[in-house]
Amino acid sequence: TDTKSPLKRLSKMNTMDNLEKQLICPICLEMFTKPVVILPCQHNLCRKCANDVFQASNPYLPTRGGSLTSGGRFRCPSCRHEVVLDRHGVYGLQRNLLVENIIDMFKQESTPERKEGMPMCDVHEEEKINIYCVTHGVPTCSMCKVFGAHKDCEVAPITSIYQTKKTELSDGIAMMVGNNDRMQGIISQLEEACRAIEVSVQLLQCLKFDLLYSVLEAKKREMSQKVTAEQEEKVNYIRGLTRKYGDHLEESCKMVELGIQTMEEPEMALFLQNTKPLLKKLAEASSTAHLDKVERGYENMDHYTVDFNKEGKALRSLDFPPG
């Protein structure tokens, strides 16, 4: 037994070394980070490395606001096969979740004695949290399943739940980013509505007043006050609504950042402990039902119309009496 055990360890080390070589990016020569599949040749690159190769191959590709406005192409560094991308660039390439899972398992297998940062059970302090209670939706330890509060519950390996929840969180973040884009569009529309109101008022304040300015100056001030009052009311309402959307957008961006930070948590149990409340917050933050919507045509000020044709005709007919 003593002679076989070192041989087994040596064989395992060789297997791990060979596996590690298959997980090395040909660009950065480090283990893959967020690997993407280079279709259709099926080779893998780190997403950042793929982006570097893509940008180096397309230095004059037009961009707008940091995003591609058209597709591009580059050659796979492993086989020189030409890869054609759409306007999303390398971010449109499929993530290789299988390789990511293999890397996660490789890292766990290669560092089995790492305990710092690994949460322990609150009830059984000597037990690591290593399973997931499906019934209650919380990570727990094996002793809790055998003797404790979760003995009658449905449980699953923490590794199987980890990727499911990670995908769920990733989808939640993607949905939040989409909601943020839509809110940014609403804010732009609101700002445009403010500008439209101001332009309408500027045109209205000049409308036909010069014709009878000397005799209608007082009346003009009175009418302008009514228009300005409605302008201020509408603009203040829209600006207040804009601030609400802006605050909601800022909070949503914070939630996205927090979600991204949680996605980078390498410890599965800690990740699962933080994911449940974070998903709830993401769902709440993605809703805009509590925010008012501006009615169509709200910025329109055309109902303030003035017709001085009759008065102008009367004034133009004025003259000295005959004789």
C-alpha positions as CSV (number, residue, x, y, z in Angstrom):
1,T,0.0,0.0,0.0
2,D,2.8,2.4,0.9
3,T,4.5,1.8,-2.5
4,K,1.2,2.2,-4.5
5,S,0.1,5.4,-2.8
6,P,3.0,7.5,-4.1
7,L,2.5,6.0,-7.6
8,K,-1.2,7.0,-7.4
9,R,-0.3,10.5,-6.3
10,L,2.3,10.8,-9.1
11,S,-0.3,9.5,-11.7
12,K,-2.8,12.0,-10.4
13,M,-0.2,14.8,-10.6
14,N,0.6,13.9,-14.2
15,T,-3.1,13.8,-15.1
16,M,-3.6,17.3,-13.5
17,D,-0.6,18.6,-15.3
18,N,-1.9,17.4,-18.7
19,L,-5.3,18.8,-17.9
20,E,-3.8,22.2,-17.0
21,K,-2.0,22.3,-20.3
22,Q,-5.3,21.9,-22.1
23,L,-6.7,24.9,-20.1
24,I,-4.0,27.4,-21.1
25,C,-4.9,30.3,-23.4
26,P,-2.6,30.4,-26.4
27,I,-2.4,34.2,-26.2
28,C,-1.8,35.1,-22.5
29,L,-0.4,31.6,-21.6
30,E,-2.5,31.7,-18.5
31,M,-5.5,29.5,-17.5
32,F,-8.6,30.6,-19.4
33,T,-10.6,33.5,-18.0
34,K,-14.2,33.7,-19.3
35,P,-13.3,31.4,-22.3
36,V,-15.2,31.9,-25.5
37,V,-15.6,29.5,-28.4
38,I,-14.0,30.7,-31.6
39,L,-16.7,29.4,-34.0
40,P,-16.6,27.3,-36.2
41,C,-13.2,25.9,-35.4
42,Q,-14.1,25.2,-31.7
43,H,-10.9,26.6,-30.3
44,N,-11.0,28.6,-27.1
45,L,-9.6,32.0,-26.0
46,C,-10.0,34.2,-23.0
47,R,-12.6,36.8,-23.9
48,K,-10.2,39.6,-23.2
49,C,-7.5,37.9,-25.4
50,A,-10.0,37.4,-28.2
51,N,-11.0,41.1,-28.0
52,D,-7.3,42.1,-28.1
53,V,-6.7,40.0,-31.2
54,F,-10.0,41.2,-32.8
55,Q,-9.1,44.9,-32.2
56,A,-5.5,44.4,-33.5
57,S,-7.0,42.9,-36.7
58,N,-9.6,45.6,-37.1
59,P,-7.8,48.9,-36.1
60,Y,-10.0,51.1,-38.3
61,L,-13.4,49.5,-37.5
62,P,-15.9,52.3,-36.8
63,T,-17.3,52.6,-33.2
64,R,-19.9,54.7,-31.6
65,G,-19.9,55.3,-27.8
66,G,-17.5,52.4,-27.3
67,S,-19.8,49.9,-29.3
68,L,-19.2,48.4,-32.7
69,T,-21.3,49.8,-35.5
70,S,-20.5,46.9,-37.9
71,G,-19.0,43.4,-37.8
72,G,-15.3,42.5,-38.2
73,R,-13.1,39.4,-38.6
74,F,-9.8,38.0,-37.4
75,R,-8.0,34.7,-37.5
76,C,-7.9,32.1,-34.8
77,P,-4.4,32.0,-33.3
78,S,-4.5,28.2,-32.9
79,C,-5.5,27.2,-36.5
80,R,-5.6,30.4,-38.5
81,H,-9.2,29.8,-39.4
82,E,-11.0,33.1,-40.2
83,V,-13.7,34.1,-37.7
84,V,-16.4,36.5,-38.8
85,L,-18.1,38.5,-36.1
86,D,-21.3,40.6,-36.0
87,R,-21.7,44.1,-34.6
88,H,-21.4,42.7,-31.0
89,G,-17.7,41.7,-31.6
90,V,-16.3,39.1,-29.4
91,Y,-19.1,39.7,-26.9
92,G,-21.3,37.9,-29.4
93,L,-19.2,34.7,-29.2
94,Q,-20.7,31.9,-27.1
95,R,-19.2,31.4,-23.6
96,N,-17.7,28.0,-23.1
97,L,-19.4,27.0,-19.9
98,L,-18.1,23.5,-20.0
99,V,-14.5,24.7,-20.0
100,E,-15.3,27.2,-17.2
101,N,-16.8,24.3,-15.1
102,I,-13.7,22.2,-15.8
103,I,-11.4,25.1,-14.7
104,D,-13.5,25.5,-11.5
105,M,-13.2,21.8,-10.7
106,F,-9.5,21.9,-11.6
107,K,-8.9,24.7,-9.2
108,Q,-10.8,23.0,-6.4
109,E,-8.9,19.7,-7.0
110,S,-5.5,21.4,-7.2
111,T,-6.0,23.2,-3.9
112,P,-7.9,20.8,-1.7
113,E,-6.5,22.0,1.5
114,R,-7.5,25.7,1.1
115,K,-9.9,26.5,4.0
116,E,-9.5,30.2,4.4
117,G,-12.7,32.0,3.3
118,M,-14.7,28.7,3.2
119,P,-17.8,29.1,5.4
120,M,-18.5,26.7,8.2
121,C,-21.9,25.6,9.5
122,D,-23.3,27.7,12.3
123,V,-24.8,24.7,14.0
124,H,-21.9,22.2,13.5
125,E,-18.9,24.5,13.7
126,E,-16.4,21.8,12.6
127,E,-18.4,21.0,9.4
128,K,-17.9,22.8,6.1
129,I,-21.0,24.0,4.2
130,N,-20.9,21.5,1.3
131,I,-24.5,20.8,0.2
132,Y,-27.5,22.8,-0.8
133,C,-31.0,22.4,0.7
134,V,-33.4,22.7,-2.2
135,T,-36.4,22.8,0.1
136,H,-35.3,25.9,1.9
137,G,-33.0,27.4,-0.7
138,V,-29.9,27.7,1.5
139,P,-26.5,26.0,1.6
140,T,-25.8,23.8,4.6
141,C,-23.6,21.0,5.9
142,S,-23.9,17.2,5.7
143,M,-24.5,16.9,9.5
144,C,-27.6,19.1,9.2
145,K,-28.9,16.7,6.5
146,V,-28.2,13.6,8.6
147,F,-29.2,14.8,12.1
148,G,-30.2,18.5,11.9
149,A,-32.9,20.8,10.7
150,H,-32.6,19.6,7.1
151,K,-32.8,15.8,7.6
152,D,-36.3,15.7,5.9
153,C,-35.4,18.1,3.1
154,E,-34.4,17.6,-0.5
155,V,-30.7,18.4,-1.0
156,A,-28.4,18.6,-3.9
157,P,-24.6,18.8,-4.4
158,I,-23.5,22.4,-4.0
159,T,-21.5,22.2,-7.3
160,S,-24.7,21.5,-9.3
161,I,-26.6,24.4,-7.7
162,Y,-23.7,26.7,-8.0
163,Q,-23.7,27.0,-11.8
164,T,-27.5,27.1,-11.9
165,K,-27.6,30.1,-9.5
166,K,-24.6,31.7,-11.2
167,T,-26.5,31.5,-14.6
168,E,-29.6,32.8,-12.9
169,L,-27.7,35.8,-11.5
170,S,-26.0,36.4,-14.9
171,D,-29.4,36.5,-16.5
172,G,-30.7,38.9,-13.8
173,I,-27.7,41.2,-14.5
174,A,-28.3,41.0,-18.2
175,M,-32.0,41.9,-17.7
176,M,-31.0,44.8,-15.4
177,V,-28.6,46.1,-18.0
178,G,-31.4,46.0,-20.6
179,N,-33.7,47.8,-18.2
180,N,-31.0,50.4,-17.6
181,D,-30.7,51.0,-21.3
182,R,-34.4,51.5,-21.6
183,M,-34.5,53.9,-18.7
184,Q,-31.6,55.9,-20.3
185,G,-33.8,56.1,-23.4
186,I,-36.7,57.4,-21.4
187,I,-34.5,60.0,-19.7
188,S,-33.3,61.2,-23.1
189,Q,-37.0,61.4,-24.3
190,L,-37.9,63.4,-21.2
191,E,-35.0,65.8,-21.7
192,E,-36.1,66.2,-25.4
193,A,-39.6,67.0,-24.1
194,C,-38.2,69.7,-21.9
195,R,-36.4,71.2,-24.9
196,A,-39.6,71.0,-27.0
197,I,-41.6,72.8,-24.3
198,E,-39.0,75.6,-24.1
199,V,-38.9,76.0,-28.0
200,S,-42.7,76.0,-28.1
201,V,-42.9,78.7,-25.5
202,Q,-40.2,80.8,-27.2
203,L,-42.1,80.7,-30.5
204,L,-45.4,81.4,-28.7
205,Q,-44.1,84.5,-26.8
206,C,-43.2,86.1,-30.1
207,L,-46.4,85.1,-31.9
208,K,-48.1,88.3,-33.4
209,F,-47.2,90.5,-30.4
210,D,-45.0,92.8,-32.4
211,L,-47.9,93.8,-34.6
212,L,-49.8,95.4,-31.7
213,Y,-47.0,95.7,-29.2
214,S,-47.6,99.3,-28.2
215,V,-51.3,98.8,-27.4
216,L,-51.2,95.2,-26.1
217,E,-48.0,95.2,-24.0
218,A,-49.9,94.7,-20.7
219,K,-52.0,92.0,-22.2
220,K,-48.9,90.2,-23.5
221,R,-47.4,90.2,-20.0
222,E,-50.6,88.7,-18.6
223,M,-50.8,86.0,-21.3
224,S,-47.0,85.3,-21.0
225,Q,-47.5,84.7,-17.3
226,K,-50.1,82.0,-17.9
227,V,-47.9,80.3,-20.4
228,T,-44.8,80.6,-18.2
229,A,-46.8,79.2,-15.3
230,E,-47.8,76.1,-17.3
231,Q,-44.3,75.8,-18.7
232,E,-42.8,75.8,-15.2
233,E,-45.3,73.3,-14.0
234,K,-44.7,70.9,-16.9
235,V,-40.9,71.3,-16.9
236,N,-40.7,70.9,-13.1
237,Y,-42.8,67.8,-13.4
238,I,-40.7,66.3,-16.1
239,R,-37.4,67.3,-14.4
240,G,-38.7,65.7,-11.2
241,L,-39.6,62.6,-13.1
242,T,-36.2,62.7,-14.8
243,R,-34.5,62.8,-11.4
244,K,-36.6,59.8,-10.3
245,Y,-35.6,57.8,-13.4
246,G,-32.0,58.9,-12.9
247,D,-32.0,57.8,-9.3
248,H,-33.5,54.5,-10.3
249,L,-30.9,54.1,-13.0
250,E,-28.1,54.9,-10.6
251,E,-29.4,52.3,-8.1
252,S,-29.8,49.8,-10.9
253,C,-26.2,50.4,-12.0
254,K,-25.1,49.8,-8.4
255,M,-27.0,46.6,-8.4
256,V,-25.3,45.6,-11.6
257,E,-21.9,46.3,-10.2
258,L,-22.8,44.4,-7.0
259,G,-24.0,41.5,-9.2
260,I,-20.8,41.5,-11.2
261,Q,-18.7,41.5,-8.0
262,T,-20.8,38.6,-6.7
263,M,-20.2,36.7,-10.0
264,E,-16.5,36.9,-9.4
265,E,-16.8,35.3,-5.9
266,P,-14.8,32.0,-6.3
267,E,-16.2,30.3,-3.2
268,M,-19.4,28.6,-4.2
269,A,-21.0,28.5,-0.7
270,L,-20.3,32.2,-0.2
271,F,-21.6,32.9,-3.7
272,L,-24.8,31.0,-2.9
273,Q,-25.3,32.7,0.5
274,N,-25.2,36.1,-1.3
275,T,-27.1,35.2,-4.4
276,K,-30.6,34.7,-3.0
277,P,-31.1,38.2,-1.5
278,L,-29.2,39.7,-4.4
279,L,-31.6,38.1,-6.9
280,K,-34.5,39.5,-5.0
281,K,-33.0,43.0,-5.1
282,L,-32.4,42.7,-8.8
283,A,-36.0,41.7,-9.4
284,E,-37.2,44.7,-7.3
285,A,-34.8,47.1,-9.0
286,S,-35.8,46.0,-12.5
287,S,-39.4,47.1,-12.0
288,T,-40.3,50.7,-13.1
289,A,-44.0,50.3,-12.3
290,H,-43.7,52.8,-9.5
291,L,-42.4,55.5,-11.9
292,D,-44.9,57.8,-13.7
293,K,-45.0,57.9,-17.5
294,V,-45.4,61.1,-19.4
295,E,-48.6,61.1,-21.5
296,R,-48.3,61.5,-25.2
297,G,-48.3,65.1,-26.3
298,Y,-47.7,66.3,-22.7
299,E,-45.1,68.8,-23.9
300,N,-47.4,70.3,-26.5
301,M,-48.2,74.0,-25.9
302,D,-50.3,74.6,-29.0
303,H,-53.4,75.2,-27.1
304,Y,-52.1,78.8,-26.4
305,T,-53.1,80.3,-29.7
306,V,-53.9,84.0,-30.4
307,D,-55.7,85.5,-33.5
308,F,-55.2,89.3,-33.9
309,N,-56.5,89.5,-37.5
310,K,-59.7,91.4,-36.4
311,E,-57.8,93.8,-34.1
312,G,-55.1,94.4,-36.7
313,K,-57.7,95.2,-39.4
314,A,-59.3,97.6,-37.1
315,L,-56.1,99.4,-36.3
316,R,-55.0,99.5,-40.0
317,S,-58.3,101.2,-40.8
318,L,-57.6,104.1,-38.4
319,D,-57.0,107.4,-40.1
320,F,-57.5,111.2,-39.7
321,P,-61.1,112.3,-40.2
322,P,-61.9,113.7,-43.7
323,G,-61.3,117.5,-43.9
